[in-house]
Amino acid sequence: MVAGEASGDLLASLLIDGLRPRFPDAALVGIGGPQMIARGFQSWWPQERLAVRGYIEVLRHYAEIAGIRRQLRARLLQEWPQLFIGIDAPDFNLDLEAALRGRGIRTVHFVCPSIWAWRADRIEKIRAAADHVLCIFPFEPALLAEQGVSASYVGHPLANVIPMQADQAAARRALGLDEGRPVVALLPGSRRSELRYLAARFFGAAAQMRKARPTLQFVAPIIPSLSADAEALLAASGMADAIRLVDGRSHEVLAACDVTLIASGTATLEAALFKRPMVIAYNMNRVSWHLMHRQQLQPWVGLPNILCNDFVVPELLQDAATPQALAEATLAWLDAPERVAALQDRFARLHAELQRDTSTLCANAIEKVLQA
């Protein structure tokens, strides 16, 4: 298996939970994160080595990433696993899967690349790379079937991990927050490049929000490997006394908050499943932005908006993601209880649509691939 970032680590850990009872003696190896390792996975390289996003950022690290992929391919071809499972990270995994499949190793790709949102031409790569695709959104298998790709809908793993109704008071107590004061969650991303481009904007927005509402509490979950970077950026912002950084614990933070300012990505779906109003933001290298923007197929970037087929939450991207604009859009949710209630109702329906026994469905599909 290869899971190239924190969200993939979570997906893979749930998949492992389904595989272990059925294949108790299976050796699980490759590249993974802490949740996979806790389940007995052996990671040959640190997951953080692959957690790079954006064209320019990838180019800067291309030699290292390509070198890891070459070494991994050679080792897998020597050891000849019964199955390779690529967990998301399509830029890394699809080429690797195609090379392995071309030599006769069965392959599964977990999470259909967003060909319905951008880079529709990637379907050719998927067809060459994967014996089977595990899809987390219900409309994807039919889309892939039209292109001759075997696929099955397994539900979204997060829909089963996150409760339909989170205990906000308990989460606040667990985090040491005042239960009677509003909480704003700041989630600037799980990649170093995201932190670099977004953290200062988020911390600046928090400063403006604190001026407008001194009673607000701010908490930012940061993956442990980025703690030092986040602390340095927070110190430079002058907000170290007002924003609490916590290692990981993003689910507790989302359960505790009233509203979140959040980087576009899987975390926005987590926020939606926690029924939290949000402002989605993104900023990246300017050249990367223009290249990606040109390939966008839908008017939305955030997963909640894509899945609801509407701008149910604001998106402030690239130059629009100024601290002032982010602060104003975030505070607006705190003044609109009826709007929040309507959003929570829509997110509850989305949650129900995504709930399936993902671990079992993944194991069923994988067993069929192994028996083919």
C-alpha positions, 0 to 999 in steps of 0.5 A, spaced: 500 500 500 501 507 499 498 512 502 501 519 501 498 524 506 494 524 512 487 523 509 490 517 505 492 514 512 485 514 515 482 511 509 487 506 509 487 504 516 479 503 515 481 499 509 486 495 514 480 494 519 476 490 514 482 486 511 485 483 517 479 479 519 479 476 512 487 475 511 490 475 518 497 473 516 497 478 510 504 482 510 502 489 509 508 494 507 509 500 503 508 507 505 503 509 510 502 514 516 501 513 524 494 510 523 496 504 518 503 503 522 499 502 529 495 497 525 501 493 524 503 496 517 510 496 515 512 503 512 519 503 508 519 511 507 516 516 512 509 518 509 511 526 509 516 525 504 510 524 499 505 530 502 507 535 496 501 539 493 501 543 487 505 543 480 511 548 482 511 544 489 512 537 486 517 540 481 521 542 487 521 535 490 520 531 483 527 528 484 526 525 491 519 523 489 521 520 483 527 516 486 522 513 492 517 511 486 523 507 482 526 504 489 519 502 491 517 499 484 524 495 484 522 492 491 515 490 489 517 487 483 522 483 486 518 481 492 512 480 488 506 482 492 499 478 491 496 485 491 498 493 490 493 498 493 494 505 492 490 510 497 489 516 493 495 520 491 494 519 484 500 523 481 504 518 485 500 511 485 497 511 478 504 510 474 506 506 479 500 501 479 500 501 471 507 499 471 506 493 476 499 491 473 503 491 466 508 486 469 502 482 472 501 484 479 494 485 481 492 493 483 486 496 486 486 504 487 482 506 493 478 513 491 476 515 484 481 521 482 476 527 481 475 526 474 468 529 474 471 535 477 478 536 473 483 533 469 478 528 465 483 526 461 486 522 467 481 516 465 486 513 461 491 512 466 486 509 471 484 504 465 491 502 465 493 502 472 487 499 476 484 492 476 478 495 480 477 502 483 474 503 490 469 509 490 467 513 496 462 517 492 455 514 489 455 517 482 462 514 481 462 507 479 457 508 473 462 514 471 467 509 471 463 503 468 462 508 462 469 508 461 470 500 461 473 501 468 471 496 474 469 499 480 464 499 486 461 504 491 464 503 498 461 509 502 465 514 505 469 511 511 469 518 514 461 517 514 462 512 519 467 514 523 464 521 525 458 521 529 451 523 526 451 528 532 457 530 535 458 532 543 460 539 542 460 540 550 464 533 551 469 535 545 470 542 549 472 539 555 477 534 552 480 540 549 480 545 555 476 550 552 471 554 555 464 551 554 460 558 554 464 562 549 464 561 541 470 557 538 473 558 531 477 552 528 483 554 524 485 548 519 490 551 514 492 544 511 496 537 513 501 539 508 507 543 509 506 547 502 499 549 505 501 551 511 506 556 508 501 559 504 495 559 508 497 559 516 499 567 516 492 568 512 488 564 517 492 567 523 491 574 520 484 573 520 483 570 527 487 577 529 481 581 526 476 576 528 478 577 535 478 585 535 471 584 533 469 579 538 474 579 544 470 573 547 472 568 541 476 562 542 481 559 537 484 552 536 488 550 530 489 542 529 496 541 526 499 534 524 505 533 529 510 533 523 508 540 522 508 543 529 515 546 529 513 550 522 506 552 525 509 554 532 514 559 528 508 562 523 504 563 529 509 567 533 510 571 527 503 573 527 503 576 534 497 571 535 501 566 540 497 568 546 490 567 542 490 561 538 491 554 541 495 549 537 494 542 538 497 536 535 492 532 531 485 531 534 482 535 528 476 531 529 475 533 536 476 540 534 471 540 529 466 537 534 468 543 539 467 549 534 461 553 532 465 555 525 471 553 521 476 556 517 479 551 513 483 549 507 480 546 501 481 538 501 478 532 505 478 536 511 472 540 508 468 534 508 470 532 515 467 539 517 461 537 513 460 531 517 460 534 523 455 539 521 459 545 522 459 551 518 465 553 514 469 558 510 473 554 505 480 557 503 486 556 498 492 559 496 498 556 492 504 558 488 501 562 482 503 558 477 500 552 480 494 556 481 493 558 474 495 551 471 490 547 476 484 553 475 484 552 467 483 544 468 477 545 473 470 542 470 466 545 476 464 552 479 466 549 486 472 547 489 470 545 496 467 538 497 461 540 500 459 544 495 461 539 489 457 534 493 451 539 494 451 541 487 451 548 490 455 554 494 452 552 500 459 555 504 463 560 501 469 559 498 475 564 498 481 562 493 487 565 491 487 572 491 480 573 494 483 569 501 485 575 504 485 575 512 479 581 512 475 577 507 476 570 511 474 574 517 468 577 515 465 570 512 467 566 518 464 571 523 457 572 518 456 564 520 455 566 527 450 572 526 446 567 522 443 561 526 437 560 521 442 559 515 446 555 520 440 550 521 439 549 514 446 548 512 446 542 518 440 539 515 443 539 508 449 536 511 445 531 515 442 528 509 449 528 505 452 524 511 446 519 511 448 518 503 455 517 504 454 511 510 456 504 508 460 498 511 466 501 508 471 496 511 467 490 509 465 492 502 472 494 501 474 487 503 469 484 499 471 487 493 479 486 494 477 478 495 474 478 488 480 481 485 485 476 488 480 471 486 479 473 479 
